[in-house]
Amino acid sequence: MKSSLDRSKINATIKQSKFHRYIYLNNPKSACSTIQYNLWMNDYRAGNVDFLPSEGLELHQKAIGNVFTKNWNIDQPQEWFIFSFVRNPFVRLLSVYLDKVNKQTPIKKELTQIIGIDFQASISFDEFIEMISELSPQEDNPHWREQSENILIGYLPINYLGYVEYLESDLTTVWKRIFRKPNFETIKSWQSHKTGAKELLEKYYTSRSKHLAYLKYEKDFINFGYSENFNYLEPQKITRTFPIHSKDNA
C-alpha cells in the first residue's frame, strides 16, 4: 500500500478490530470519538472488554490493545469490512479551530512550532486558514488534513462511507453489517469535543477564508459530494466508489 503519508500516520488511521472483521478508518473531527466509543460499548456489552473509557484521552489511548489490534494486517483487504465517516469540510475546519486551535492545546503547539510563532499567541480563524493553506499533507495534523488523505482514498477498498450529517442512520447501517443487529441501539454521543460549528459558519468565515478553505479541501468537496454553498451543508448522498491506485505495501 503506497501513500503520501508516512507509516505512523497510516497507523493512526487504521483501527482494525480484535473481535470482528472490520477496519475503521479514523477521521478526526468527524464524530470519531462517538464512533469509537460506540464500537467499544458494543464489545463491552458482548463481554469482549471489561471496562468503558471514562474520558476522551483514555478512549483514544486505550482503544488500541483493547478494542483494536496493535498489529494490524491488511494483506487481503477484500476480506474485511472497511468503513469511515466524513463531514462537511467547512464545518469540520471551523470545528477543529474552535476545539483545538482557539485554546492552548498540544495541537495548537504543533501548529505554532511548524509556523514558527509563539505558542501563547492568539490565532484568529482567518489567520489559521492562511497558515494551513501553505502546509502539505505531510505537515498537516490529521484534525485539519484533507479527509481524502486521512481515510486513504485510493489505497484501501472502502466498503461503506458514512456521513456525520446522517450519523444515526449511517451508523445503523454499519452496525447491521458488523454486528448483524437488526436495530442500532441508542447512540452514545461523545460531547466533550462538540463546538456547534455548523451554526457559526457565517460568524467566522469571510469570502477570502471560504475561498482558501475550498482550495485546501477541493478534493473532499468533490469526492464526498459537498457544496460550496453554506445553504446546502448536507452532501449529495450517493454510492461512491474510489479506484485503488496500488496494492503495493507501504
TIKE-684627 format. One record per residue: x, y, z of N, C-alpha, C in turn; residue in one letter. Coordinates in pm, 1 decimal. Example, Ala and Ser with C-alpha at 12.3 -4.5 7.8 and 13.67 -1.06 7.14 Angstrom:
{atom {1319.0 -569.0 780.0} {1230.0 -450.0 780.0} {1320.0 -330.0 780.0} "A"}
{atom {1285.0 -225.0 708.0} {1367.0 -106.0 714.0} {1290.0 3.0 787.0} "S"}
end
This chain:
{atom {84.2 -118.4 0.0} {0.0 0.0 0.0} {87.9 123.6 0.0} "M"}
{atom {77.4 209.1 -100.4} {155.3 330.6 -109.2} {67.9 449.7 -73.3} "K"}
{atom {127.1 546.3 -6.0} {54.8 666.5 30.3} {153.8 778.9 47.1} "S"}
{atom {105.7 904.3 32.8} {190.2 1019.2 58.9} {212.8 1037.0 208.8} "S"}
{atom {142.4 961.1 292.0} {156.0 971.3 437.2} {258.0 870.4 486.6} "L"}
{atom {328.6 905.5 595.8} {424.9 811.3 649.1} {354.4 703.3 730.5} "D"}
{atom {432.1 604.0 766.2} {375.7 485.1 830.9} {304.4 518.4 962.3} "R"}
{atom {358.5 610.2 1040.8} {297.3 642.6 1169.4} {158.9 701.8 1150.9} "S"}
{atom {141.0 781.2 1044.7} {10.8 841.9 1020.6} {-88.6 738.9 967.9} "K"}
{atom {-38.6 641.4 891.6} {-125.1 531.7 849.0} {-168.3 450.4 971.0} "I"}
{atom {-74.1 427.3 1063.1} {-107.5 355.7 1186.1} {-218.4 426.0 1263.1} "N"}
{atom {-214.7 559.6 1265.2} {-315.3 635.7 1338.4} {-451.8 627.3 1271.2} "A"}
{atom {-453.0 601.3 1142.3} {-578.5 595.3 1067.1} {-647.3 460.5 1081.3} "T"}
{atom {-572.2 352.4 1069.0} {-631.8 219.1 1061.8} {-664.4 166.6 1201.8} "I"}
{atom {-792.2 139.5 1225.5} {-838.5 80.0 1350.6} {-899.1 -55.7 1316.3} "K"}
{atom {-819.8 -159.0 1333.0} {-859.7 -294.7 1295.2} {-910.0 -369.8 1417.7} "Q"}
{atom {-1031.9 -420.5 1408.7} {-1096.9 -483.9 1522.8} {-1024.9 -610.5 1567.5} "S"}
{atom {-1018.9 -629.3 1699.0} {-966.0 -753.6 1754.9} {-1069.1 -865.4 1750.1} "K"}
{atom {-1198.5 -830.0 1744.6} {-1303.7 -929.0 1764.6} {-1393.8 -949.3 1641.7} "F"}
{atom {-1391.2 -855.1 1548.4} {-1479.3 -860.5 1431.3} {-1396.8 -825.7 1308.3} "H"}
{atom {-1443.9 -867.3 1192.6} {-1366.0 -843.8 1070.9} {-1403.5 -709.0 1008.9} "R"}
{atom {-1364.3 -601.4 1079.1} {-1383.9 -469.3 1022.9} {-1259.0 -384.6 1044.5} "Y"}
{atom {-1244.2 -283.9 961.2} {-1141.9 -181.0 976.0} {-1211.6 -46.5 970.4} "I"}
{atom {-1197.1 30.1 1077.2} {-1249.3 166.6 1080.8} {-1134.9 260.8 1047.7} "Y"}
{atom {-1152.9 342.8 944.7} {-1052.8 441.2 905.4} {-1082.8 571.2 980.6} "L"}
{atom {-1001.7 598.8 1079.9} {-1024.8 710.3 1170.6} {-1007.7 844.7 1099.2} "N"}
{atom {-1105.7 931.1 1114.7} {-1104.0 1063.1 1050.8} {-1137.1 1168.3 1156.6} "N"}
{atom {-1035.7 1230.4 1219.5} {-1061.3 1323.7 1329.3} {-1155.6 1437.3 1292.6} "P"}
{atom {-1231.8 1480.5 1390.2} {-1333.8 1585.2 1379.3} {-1447.1 1544.4 1286.8} "K"}
{atom {-1468.7 1414.7 1276.4} {-1582.4 1361.7 1201.2} {-1650.5 1253.9 1284.8} "S"}
{atom {-1686.1 1291.2 1406.4} {-1753.3 1202.5 1502.2} {-1669.2 1081.1 1539.3} "A"}
{atom {-1536.3 1092.7 1528.6} {-1452.4 975.1 1552.1} {-1459.8 927.1 1697.3} "C"}
{atom {-1470.2 1019.1 1793.9} {-1480.7 975.8 1933.6} {-1612.8 903.2 1957.6} "S"}
{atom {-1720.3 957.0 1902.5} {-1851.6 892.3 1916.8} {-1851.1 754.5 1853.2} "T"}
{atom {-1794.1 741.9 1734.5} {-1791.3 613.6 1664.4} {-1708.4 512.0 1741.9} "I"}
{atom {-1588.6 551.4 1785.6} {-1502.5 458.3 1858.8} {-1563.8 419.1 1992.5} "Q"}
{atom {-1627.6 514.5 2059.4} {-1689.9 481.7 2187.9} {-1801.9 379.2 2169.3} "Y"}
{atom {-1881.7 396.0 2066.9} {-1991.9 303.0 2043.8} {-1944.5 166.4 1996.2} "N"}
{atom {-1834.9 162.3 1921.5} {-1773.9 33.1 1887.4} {-1725.5 -36.1 2014.7} "L"}
{atom {-1661.0 40.2 2101.3} {-1612.7 -12.6 2229.4} {-1730.4 -60.9 2313.8} "W"}
{atom {-1836.1 18.9 2319.6} {-1951.4 -17.7 2401.6} {-2011.8 -150.8 2356.6} "M"}
{atom {-2015.8 -173.9 2225.3} {-2070.8 -299.9 2175.7} {-1987.4 -418.1 2225.5} "N"}
{atom {-1853.8 -404.0 2220.6} {-1767.8 -511.8 2269.6} {-1778.0 -526.4 2421.4} "D"}
{atom {-1800.4 -416.8 2491.5} {-1820.1 -423.2 2636.6} {-1947.7 -501.0 2669.3} "Y"}
{atom {-2054.3 -472.0 2599.1} {-2181.3 -541.4 2623.4} {-2171.8 -688.7 2586.4} "R"}
{atom {-2084.9 -720.9 2490.1} {-2067.8 -860.0 2449.3} {-1969.7 -935.1 2538.5} "A"}
{atom {-1906.3 -864.0 2632.8} {-1811.5 -927.5 2723.1} {-1671.3 -939.3 2667.9} "G"}
{atom {-1642.0 -871.7 2557.2} {-1508.1 -879.0 2497.7} {-1407.1 -791.3 2571.5} "N"}
{atom {-1454.0 -682.3 2629.7} {-1369.3 -596.4 2712.2} {-1442.1 -573.6 2844.6} "V"}
{atom {-1365.1 -544.3 2950.2} {-1427.2 -539.5 3083.7} {-1442.2 -399.4 3140.6} "D"}
{atom {-1418.6 -294.6 3060.8} {-1439.4 -158.8 3110.9} {-1468.7 -66.0 2994.6} "F"}
{atom {-1529.5 48.3 3027.6} {-1554.9 155.0 2931.3} {-1464.1 273.3 2963.6} "L"}
{atom {-1419.6 347.6 2862.1} {-1333.2 463.5 2888.3} {-1409.0 572.2 2962.3} "P"}
{atom {-1337.9 643.3 3047.9} {-1402.9 745.7 3129.9} {-1393.6 884.9 3070.2} "S"}
{atom {-1297.1 906.8 2980.5} {-1283.8 1038.5 2917.6} {-1208.8 1022.8 2785.7} "E"}
{atom {-1201.7 1133.1 2709.3} {-1157.5 1126.8 2570.6} {-1017.4 1072.8 2550.7} "G"}
{atom {-920.7 1116.6 2635.1} {-783.9 1071.6 2618.5} {-773.9 921.5 2638.5} "L"}
{atom {-844.2 869.9 2738.8} {-844.0 726.0 2764.5} {-907.6 651.4 2648.1} "E"}
{atom {-1011.6 707.9 2589.8} {-1077.2 644.9 2475.2} {-977.9 620.8 2363.5} "L"}
{atom {-901.8 723.3 2326.7} {-811.4 710.3 2212.5} {-683.9 633.7 2248.0} "H"}
{atom {-637.0 645.4 2370.4} {-513.9 576.8 2408.4} {-535.5 427.8 2432.0} "Q"}
{atom {-645.7 393.8 2498.4} {-664.4 255.4 2540.7} {-749.0 172.5 2443.9} "K"}
{atom {-805.4 237.5 2342.2} {-878.4 159.7 2242.0} {-783.8 63.8 2171.9} "A"}
{atom {-660.4 112.1 2144.3} {-559.6 24.8 2084.6} {-514.5 -74.4 2190.9} "I"}
{atom {-529.6 -201.7 2161.8} {-494.2 -306.5 2256.9} {-615.0 -367.2 2324.8} "G"}
{atom {-722.2 -289.6 2338.4} {-844.1 -341.4 2399.0} {-951.1 -371.5 2294.0} "N"}
{atom {-981.9 -271.9 2210.6} {-1083.2 -289.9 2106.9} {-1018.5 -312.8 1971.1} "V"}
{atom {-906.2 -242.5 1947.8} {-838.0 -253.0 1818.8} {-701.8 -319.7 1837.6} "F"}
{atom {-659.9 -395.8 1738.4} {-532.8 -466.0 1747.2} {-416.1 -369.4 1733.1} "T"}
{atom {-305.6 -401.5 1799.5} {-184.9 -320.4 1788.3} {-107.5 -352.3 1660.6} "K"}
{atom {-129.2 -469.4 1607.2} {-53.2 -515.7 1490.8} {-147.8 -546.8 1376.0} "N"}
{atom {-194.8 -440.9 1309.1} {-292.2 -461.2 1202.5} {-227.4 -526.2 1081.1} "W"}
{atom {-310.5 -597.4 1006.7} {-265.2 -665.8 885.5} {-373.8 -652.5 779.9} "N"}
{atom {-339.9 -594.6 665.9} {-438.5 -576.4 558.9} {-387.7 -635.5 427.7} "I"}
{atom {-319.9 -752.1 438.2} {-271.3 -817.7 316.8} {-385.5 -855.4 223.6} "D"}
{atom {-501.4 -886.9 280.1} {-618.2 -922.0 199.6} {-735.7 -833.2 241.9} "Q"}
{atom {-732.7 -705.6 202.1} {-834.8 -611.5 248.6} {-975.3 -647.1 204.0} "P"}
{atom {-985.7 -725.2 95.7} {-1119.1 -762.2 47.3} {-1192.8 -851.8 145.1} "Q"}
{atom {-1121.2 -907.9 242.5} {-1184.4 -995.0 341.2} {-1238.1 -917.0 461.8} "E"}
{atom {-1217.2 -786.4 461.5} {-1257.8 -704.0 575.0} {-1366.2 -605.6 532.5} "W"}
{atom {-1451.5 -569.4 627.9} {-1546.7 -461.0 605.1} {-1476.0 -332.1 645.1} "F"}
{atom {-1448.2 -247.0 548.4} {-1372.1 -124.7 570.2} {-1466.2 -5.7 556.8} "I"}
{atom {-1469.0 78.4 660.0} {-1562.4 190.8 656.3} {-1501.1 315.1 720.3} "F"}
{atom {-1561.0 429.3 689.2} {-1521.0 553.9 752.0} {-1637.7 651.9 745.7} "S"}
{atom {-1619.9 767.4 810.6} {-1718.7 874.2 808.9} {-1650.6 1005.3 771.8} "F"}
{atom {-1721.3 1088.0 695.8} {-1669.7 1218.5 656.0} {-1768.1 1326.9 697.1} "V"}
{atom {-1724.4 1452.4 683.1} {-1803.2 1566.2 732.1} {-1785.6 1684.8 637.3} "R"}
{atom {-1882.7 1773.2 634.7} {-1870.1 1893.1 552.6} {-1737.2 1962.7 583.4} "N"}
{atom {-1653.1 1988.6 482.6} {-1520.3 2045.5 508.7} {-1523.8 2181.8 576.0} "P"}
{atom {-1620.1 2267.0 541.0} {-1629.8 2397.5 606.2} {-1658.0 2382.3 755.3} "F"}
{atom {-1751.0 2295.4 788.4} {-1790.1 2275.7 928.1} {-1676.6 2208.9 1005.5} "V"}
{atom {-1616.0 2110.0 945.5} {-1506.6 2038.1 1011.9} {-1390.2 2132.1 1042.3} "R"}
{atom {-1355.0 2218.1 948.4} {-1241.9 2308.6 967.9} {-1269.4 2407.1 1080.7} "L"}
{atom {-1388.0 2462.3 1085.1} {-1422.0 2553.7 1195.1} {-1424.8 2479.3 1327.5} "L"}
{atom {-1472.5 2356.8 1326.9} {-1478.5 2277.7 1449.0} {-1339.5 2252.8 1505.7} "S"}
{atom {-1243.2 2219.7 1419.9} {-1107.8 2195.0 1471.0} {-1046.5 2324.9 1522.1} "V"}
{atom {-1076.6 2435.8 1458.5} {-1025.8 2563.6 1508.7} {-1079.2 2591.8 1648.4} "Y"}
{atom {-1209.7 2579.4 1666.4} {-1271.5 2610.5 1795.5} {-1226.6 2514.1 1904.9} "L"}
{atom {-1205.6 2388.6 1868.8} {-1174.9 2285.1 1967.5} {-1026.0 2271.1 1995.7} "D"}
{atom {-942.0 2296.8 1894.4} {-800.1 2263.2 1907.8} {-703.5 2379.5 1890.3} "K"}
{atom {-746.9 2488.6 1827.0} {-653.9 2596.8 1794.1} {-686.8 2726.0 1868.0} "V"}
{atom {-813.2 2747.6 1898.2} {-855.0 2869.9 1966.6} {-839.8 2857.4 2117.9} "N"}
{atom {-756.6 2766.6 2159.4} {-725.5 2745.1 2301.3} {-588.5 2679.9 2308.0} "K"}
{atom {-533.5 2670.1 2428.2} {-398.5 2614.1 2442.5} {-406.5 2461.8 2444.9} "Q"}
{atom {-370.5 2398.7 2336.4} {-375.7 2253.3 2323.6} {-246.2 2202.7 2260.5} "T"}
{atom {-217.4 2074.1 2272.2} {-99.9 2018.9 2204.2} {-105.1 2038.1 2053.1} "P"}
{atom {-223.9 2038.7 1996.3} {-235.7 2056.2 1851.1} {-202.2 2199.7 1812.3} "I"}
{atom {-244.7 2297.0 1893.5} {-203.4 2435.1 1867.6} {-51.6 2447.4 1880.7} "K"}
{atom {6.1 2381.5 1978.7} {151.8 2386.4 1996.5} {222.1 2331.6 1873.0} "K"}
{atom {171.0 2221.5 1819.9} {229.6 2163.8 1698.8} {224.2 2263.4 1583.3} "E"}
{atom {109.5 2328.6 1566.6} {94.0 2425.3 1457.7} {189.5 2542.5 1474.4} "L"}
{atom {198.1 2598.5 1595.2} {284.4 2714.8 1615.2} {431.6 2679.5 1594.7} "T"}
{atom {469.4 2555.9 1625.6} {607.5 2513.8 1601.1} {635.7 2503.1 1452.0} "Q"}
{atom {539.7 2453.2 1376.0} {557.7 2442.1 1231.4} {567.0 2581.1 1168.0} "I"}
{atom {478.5 2670.9 1210.4} {472.8 2804.4 1152.2} {585.8 2892.9 1204.4} "I"}
{atom {630.2 2867.2 1327.3} {737.9 2945.0 1386.9} {689.5 3068.0 1460.3} "G"}
{atom {578.8 3053.8 1535.7} {528.5 3164.5 1616.1} {513.6 3119.3 1760.3} "I"}
{atom {493.2 3215.2 1849.3} {481.4 3188.1 1992.7} {353.5 3108.6 2020.8} "D"}
{atom {367.0 3003.1 2099.2} {252.7 2920.1 2135.9} {144.5 3001.0 2206.8} "F"}
{atom {185.0 3102.2 2281.3} {87.5 3183.0 2356.7} {12.5 3281.8 2267.8} "Q"}
{atom {56.3 3299.4 2144.7} {-5.9 3397.8 2056.6} {-149.5 3359.6 2023.7} "A"}
{atom {-235.9 3459.2 2018.8} {-374.4 3437.1 1977.3} {-378.4 3421.1 1825.2} "S"}
{atom {-455.1 3322.9 1778.4} {-466.7 3296.0 1635.0} {-612.5 3308.8 1594.7} "I"}
{atom {-642.0 3402.9 1505.8} {-778.9 3417.9 1457.8} {-810.0 3307.1 1357.7} "S"}
{atom {-937.7 3288.2 1328.6} {-976.8 3186.0 1231.8} {-918.8 3216.5 1094.5} "F"}
{atom {-922.8 3343.9 1053.5} {-864.5 3382.1 924.7} {-715.4 3351.2 921.3} "D"}
{atom {-645.4 3380.5 1029.9} {-501.3 3352.1 1036.1} {-475.3 3202.5 1030.9} "E"}
{atom {-558.0 3125.7 1098.9} {-543.8 2980.3 1097.6} {-554.3 2926.3 954.9} "F"}
{atom {-653.2 2971.1 880.0} {-669.6 2922.3 742.9} {-552.4 2965.6 655.3} "I"}
{atom {-505.3 3088.5 673.6} {-388.7 3134.4 597.5} {-268.1 3045.4 627.3} "E"}
{atom {-250.7 3009.6 753.2} {-136.3 2926.8 792.5} {-141.7 2789.3 727.6} "M"}
{atom {-254.9 2722.2 743.2} {-261.0 2583.2 696.1} {-272.5 2573.6 544.9} "I"}
{atom {-310.7 2682.1 478.9} {-322.4 2676.9 332.7} {-187.0 2655.9 266.4} "S"}
{atom {-80.2 2685.1 339.4} {55.2 2669.0 285.8} {117.6 2534.6 323.3} "E"}
{atom {49.6 2456.4 405.2} {108.5 2330.5 452.0} {77.9 2215.8 356.6} "L"}
{atom {167.8 2118.8 353.0} {149.3 1997.3 273.2} {76.6 1892.9 356.4} "S"}
{atom {25.6 1786.1 293.8} {-36.8 1677.5 371.6} {55.8 1618.2 476.5} "P"}
{atom {186.3 1614.7 445.8} {281.7 1560.4 542.5} {293.5 1650.1 665.7} "Q"}
{atom {273.3 1781.2 648.1} {281.9 1875.5 760.4} {149.4 1890.3 832.6} "E"}
{atom {40.5 1860.7 764.5} {-91.5 1876.9 823.6} {-113.4 1781.6 940.2} "D"}
{atom {-173.7 1832.1 1046.0} {-222.6 1745.5 1152.1} {-348.7 1674.9 1102.2} "N"}
{atom {-374.0 1550.1 1142.4} {-493.5 1479.0 1094.4} {-624.3 1551.9 1120.3} "P"}
{atom {-627.3 1638.9 1221.5} {-751.3 1709.5 1253.6} {-790.4 1809.3 1145.9} "H"}
{atom {-693.8 1862.8 1071.7} {-730.1 1952.0 961.1} {-679.5 1901.7 825.9} "W"}
{atom {-614.2 1786.2 822.8} {-570.9 1730.1 694.4} {-692.5 1694.6 608.8} "R"}
{atom {-675.3 1695.8 477.6} {-782.8 1653.5 388.8} {-837.3 1518.2 433.0} "E"}
{atom {-966.6 1505.4 433.9} {-1027.8 1378.1 471.7} {-994.3 1269.2 370.0} "Q"}
{atom {-978.7 1307.2 244.5} {-940.6 1209.9 141.2} {-806.2 1146.8 172.8} "S"}
{atom {-715.5 1223.8 233.1} {-586.7 1170.1 277.2} {-603.4 1087.3 403.8} "E"}
{atom {-680.4 1138.3 498.9} {-697.7 1069.1 626.7} {-750.1 927.5 608.7} "N"}
{atom {-847.1 910.2 519.1} {-910.6 778.9 507.0} {-851.9 697.6 391.8} "I"}
{atom {-735.5 742.3 343.3} {-656.1 664.0 247.7} {-732.5 633.5 119.5} "L"}
{atom {-803.3 735.1 68.1} {-874.9 719.6 -58.1} {-778.1 673.5 -166.2} "I"}
{atom {-813.3 568.6 -237.2} {-731.0 516.2 -345.1} {-632.7 409.5 -304.3} "G"}
{atom {-619.9 384.9 -172.2} {-522.6 287.6 -124.7} {-586.3 168.6 -54.0} "Y"}
{atom {-709.0 184.7 -7.3} {-783.7 74.1 51.8} {-924.1 73.5 -8.0} "L"}
{atom {-981.1 -44.1 -29.0} {-1117.7 -51.9 -83.3} {-1220.8 -22.7 25.2} "P"}
{atom {-1276.7 96.5 25.5} {-1374.2 135.6 127.7} {-1510.3 77.6 90.9} "I"}
{atom {-1562.9 -5.7 179.7} {-1692.1 -70.2 155.0} {-1810.3 19.2 186.6} "N"}
{atom {-1790.6 108.8 285.4} {-1902.7 195.5 322.8} {-1848.9 329.4 371.1} "Y"}
{atom {-1903.6 436.6 314.6} {-1867.7 571.8 354.4} {-1989.1 637.9 416.4} "L"}
{atom {-1979.9 666.4 545.6} {-2089.1 732.7 615.4} {-2065.9 881.9 624.8} "G"}
{atom {-2172.0 953.8 661.3} {-2165.0 1099.5 671.6} {-2207.5 1142.4 812.1} "Y"}
{atom {-2131.8 1235.0 869.2} {-2166.5 1287.5 1000.6} {-2304.8 1350.4 998.1} "V"}
{atom {-2341.8 1410.0 885.9} {-2472.4 1474.8 874.3} {-2586.8 1374.5 885.7} "E"}
{atom {-2557.6 1247.9 861.9} {-2658.5 1141.7 872.6} {-2606.6 1032.2 966.6} "Y"}
{atom {-2548.0 1077.1 1077.7} {-2472.9 985.2 1163.5} {-2557.0 867.9 1212.5} "L"}
{atom {-2676.0 893.5 1263.9} {-2752.7 785.2 1324.4} {-2793.4 679.8 1221.5} "E"}
{atom {-2845.1 722.9 1107.9} {-2888.6 625.7 1005.9} {-2769.1 553.0 945.3} "S"}
{atom {-2660.1 625.3 921.9} {-2543.6 560.7 860.6} {-2472.7 467.8 958.2} "D"}
{atom {-2469.3 506.3 1086.3} {-2409.2 416.8 1184.8} {-2495.2 292.3 1205.5} "L"}
{atom {-2624.8 307.2 1188.8} {-2712.9 190.2 1194.3} {-2677.5 91.9 1084.2} "T"}
{atom {-2650.6 143.3 964.6} {-2610.2 58.3 852.7} {-2481.2 -16.1 884.8} "T"}
{atom {-2385.5 54.4 944.0} {-2258.4 -7.3 981.7} {-2279.6 -117.3 1085.3} "V"}
{atom {-2363.5 -88.7 1185.7} {-2389.3 -187.6 1291.3} {-2451.0 -315.1 1235.0} "W"}
{atom {-2542.8 -299.8 1143.7} {-2605.1 -418.3 1083.7} {-2501.4 -502.3 1010.1} "K"}
{atom {-2406.4 -435.6 945.5} {-2304.0 -507.6 869.6} {-2203.4 -576.9 962.3} "R"}
{atom {-2161.3 -508.0 1067.7} {-2058.1 -564.2 1155.3} {-2116.1 -664.4 1254.1} "I"}
{atom {-2222.1 -623.2 1323.3} {-2271.3 -699.5 1436.6} {-2398.3 -779.3 1407.2} "F"}
{atom {-2448.3 -764.4 1282.9} {-2568.1 -838.5 1239.4} {-2689.2 -806.6 1325.6} "R"}
{atom {-2693.0 -686.0 1380.7} {-2807.1 -646.6 1462.6} {-2910.5 -576.8 1375.9} "K"}
{atom {-3037.6 -613.4 1389.8} {-3139.8 -550.1 1306.1} {-3162.9 -403.7 1339.0} "P"}
{atom {-3137.6 -363.6 1464.3} {-3159.9 -225.1 1505.3} {-3039.9 -175.8 1584.8} "N"}
{atom {-2999.8 -52.6 1553.8} {-2889.2 8.1 1626.7} {-2939.3 63.5 1758.9} "F"}
{atom {-2871.9 26.5 1867.5} {-2910.6 79.1 1998.2} {-2879.1 228.9 2005.4} "E"}
{atom {-2937.3 296.6 2099.5} {-2923.0 441.0 2110.7} {-2776.5 482.6 2108.2} "T"}
{atom {-2744.6 578.6 2021.0} {-2607.9 626.0 2009.6} {-2567.7 703.2 2134.6} "I"}
{atom {-2453.1 668.5 2189.1} {-2393.9 745.7 2297.3} {-2303.8 850.1 2233.3} "K"}
{atom {-2344.6 976.2 2239.6} {-2267.9 1083.3 2177.1} {-2158.2 1131.3 2271.0} "S"}
{atom {-2036.6 1140.9 2218.7} {-1923.0 1188.7 2296.8} {-1922.6 1341.1 2288.2} "W"}
{atom {-1959.7 1407.3 2395.7} {-1989.9 1550.2 2393.4} {-1868.5 1641.0 2411.3} "Q"}
{atom {-1758.1 1589.4 2460.3} {-1650.6 1677.5 2506.4} {-1588.7 1762.2 2396.7} "S"}
{atom {-1599.7 1717.7 2269.8} {-1536.1 1792.5 2161.5} {-1636.8 1866.1 2073.5} "H"}
{atom {-1762.0 1871.4 2114.7} {-1862.3 1940.8 2034.0} {-1840.5 2091.9 2040.6} "K"}
{atom {-1857.8 2158.4 1925.9} {-1829.8 2302.3 1918.9} {-1946.9 2384.2 1865.3} "T"}
{atom {-2048.3 2319.2 1808.2} {-2157.4 2393.3 1746.8} {-2115.5 2467.1 1621.6} "G"}
{atom {-2012.8 2416.6 1553.4} {-1954.9 2487.2 1438.2} {-2055.9 2509.6 1325.9} "A"}
{atom {-2146.4 2417.5 1306.5} {-2241.8 2428.4 1195.6} {-2322.1 2557.2 1202.7} "K"}
{atom {-2354.4 2601.2 1322.9} {-2435.3 2721.7 1341.4} {-2351.0 2849.5 1344.0} "E"}
{atom {-2219.3 2838.3 1331.6} {-2130.9 2954.1 1345.7} {-2056.3 2989.4 1216.9} "L"}
{atom {-2089.3 2926.0 1107.3} {-2014.0 2947.1 983.2} {-2013.5 3093.3 940.4} "L"}
{atom {-2129.7 3154.9 937.7} {-2139.9 3293.7 891.0} {-2063.6 3389.1 982.2} "E"}
{atom {-2053.0 3356.7 1108.1} {-1982.3 3442.0 1203.5} {-1832.2 3441.6 1178.5} "K"}
{atom {-1776.7 3327.2 1139.5} {-1631.8 3313.4 1130.5} {-1575.6 3325.5 988.8} "Y"}
{atom {-1648.2 3277.1 889.9} {-1593.4 3275.9 754.1} {-1610.0 3411.2 685.6} "Y"}
{atom {-1503.4 3456.2 620.1} {-1509.3 3568.9 527.4} {-1505.8 3512.5 385.8} "T"}
{atom {-1525.3 3596.1 287.1} {-1520.5 3547.3 148.6} {-1382.4 3491.4 116.4} "S"}
{atom {-1276.9 3554.5 169.8} {-1141.3 3503.8 142.6} {-1116.3 3370.6 212.8} "R"}
{atom {-1152.2 3362.4 340.7} {-1125.1 3238.2 413.4} {-1207.1 3123.1 355.8} "S"}
{atom {-1325.7 3152.7 308.9} {-1406.9 3049.5 244.8} {-1340.9 3000.6 116.4} "K"}
{atom {-1286.6 3095.5 39.1} {-1217.0 3060.3 -85.2} {-1093.4 2975.5 -55.5} "H"}
{atom {-1013.7 3015.8 43.5} {-893.5 2939.7 78.8} {-928.9 2800.4 129.9} "L"}
{atom {-1035.7 2791.5 207.5} {-1078.1 2661.5 259.0} {-1119.9 2570.2 144.6} "A"}
{atom {-1190.0 2625.8 47.5} {-1231.2 2541.5 -66.1} {-1108.5 2492.2 -143.2} "Y"}
{atom {-1011.1 2579.3 -165.4} {-890.4 2537.7 -236.6} {-815.7 2428.6 -159.7} "L"}
{atom {-810.5 2443.2 -26.6} {-739.4 2345.7 56.6} {-807.7 2209.7 51.9} "K"}
{atom {-940.7 2209.8 47.5} {-1016.6 2085.3 60.3} {-1098.4 2053.0 -65.0} "Y"}
{atom {-1051.1 2098.1 -179.0} {-1126.6 2076.6 -302.9} {-1153.4 1928.9 -328.4} "E"}
{atom {-1052.4 1845.1 -302.2} {-1072.2 1700.6 -322.6} {-1185.6 1646.4 -236.6} "K"}
{atom {-1196.2 1696.5 -114.9} {-1302.2 1648.2 -25.3} {-1439.7 1692.2 -74.5} "D"}
{atom {-1451.0 1817.4 -119.0} {-1579.0 1863.6 -172.5} {-1622.2 1777.0 -290.2} "F"}
{atom {-1528.2 1746.2 -377.6} {-1560.1 1667.1 -496.8} {-1584.0 1521.1 -462.0} "I"}
{atom {-1491.4 1461.4 -385.0} {-1501.5 1318.7 -354.8} {-1628.0 1283.1 -277.2} "N"}
{atom {-1670.9 1372.3 -188.1} {-1777.9 1337.0 -95.6} {-1909.8 1408.1 -122.3} "F"}
{atom {-1915.5 1489.6 -229.8} {-2042.5 1546.4 -272.7} {-2092.2 1665.3 -193.9} "G"}
{atom {-1999.1 1746.4 -141.9} {-2039.7 1865.0 -66.9} {-2039.6 1988.6 -156.3} "Y"}
{atom {-2127.5 2082.3 -123.2} {-2141.8 2206.2 -199.7} {-2059.0 2318.3 -137.3} "S"}
{atom {-2022.6 2418.2 -218.8} {-1957.2 2539.0 -169.4} {-2056.9 2633.0 -101.2} "E"}
{atom {-2183.2 2606.3 -116.1} {-2288.8 2694.0 -67.4} {-2323.7 2661.1 77.3} "N"}
{atom {-2316.4 2760.4 164.9} {-2349.4 2739.5 305.3} {-2496.5 2700.8 325.2} "F"}
{atom {-2579.9 2726.8 225.9} {-2721.8 2690.0 235.9} {-2744.5 2541.7 213.5} "N"}
{atom {-2641.3 2471.3 166.2} {-2653.1 2327.8 137.4} {-2534.7 2255.8 202.2} "Y"}
{atom {-2542.7 2238.9 332.1} {-2432.1 2179.8 406.5} {-2431.9 2027.8 401.4} "L"}
{atom {-2547.7 1967.1 374.2} {-2554.6 1822.2 365.2} {-2498.9 1777.2 229.2} "E"}
{atom {-2439.9 1659.2 223.0} {-2381.9 1611.4 97.8} {-2487.3 1560.0 0.7} "P"}
{atom {-2447.9 1552.7 -123.8} {-2527.0 1479.8 -222.4} {-2498.9 1332.2 -197.4} "Q"}
{atom {-2591.8 1266.1 -132.3} {-2565.7 1131.2 -81.2} {-2595.0 1026.3 -188.0} "K"}
{atom {-2488.2 978.5 -251.2} {-2497.7 870.4 -348.7} {-2389.0 768.0 -315.6} "I"}
{atom {-2401.0 650.2 -370.5} {-2298.1 548.6 -350.8} {-2172.5 590.5 -425.4} "T"}
{atom {-2061.3 595.5 -355.3} {-1936.7 640.9 -415.2} {-1833.1 529.1 -411.8} "R"}
{atom {-1760.5 515.0 -519.1} {-1650.4 419.2 -525.9} {-1523.9 493.7 -563.1} "T"}
{atom {-1410.8 446.0 -512.2} {-1282.9 512.1 -535.0} {-1183.5 409.2 -588.1} "F"}
{atom {-1130.5 430.6 -709.1} {-1034.4 335.3 -767.5} {-910.5 319.2 -678.4} "P"}
{atom {-859.4 198.2 -676.2} {-738.6 169.8 -598.8} {-617.1 197.6 -685.9} "I"}
{atom {-524.1 281.8 -633.3} {-406.5 320.9 -711.7} {-303.6 210.0 -718.5} "H"}
{atom {-282.6 144.0 -605.0} {-176.5 44.2 -599.5} {-206.2 -53.5 -487.6} "S"}
{atom {-164.9 -177.1 -504.8} {-180.1 -277.1 -398.9} {-45.2 -306.7 -332.4} "K"}
{atom {56.0 -228.1 -367.6} {186.9 -248.9 -305.3} {182.7 -208.2 -159.2} "D"}
{atom {262.4 -269.2 -79.7} {269.5 -233.6 61.0} {347.9 -106.1 81.1} "N"}
{atom {314.5 -33.0 188.4} {387.3 89.7 219.6} {529.9 55.2 260.5} "A"}
end
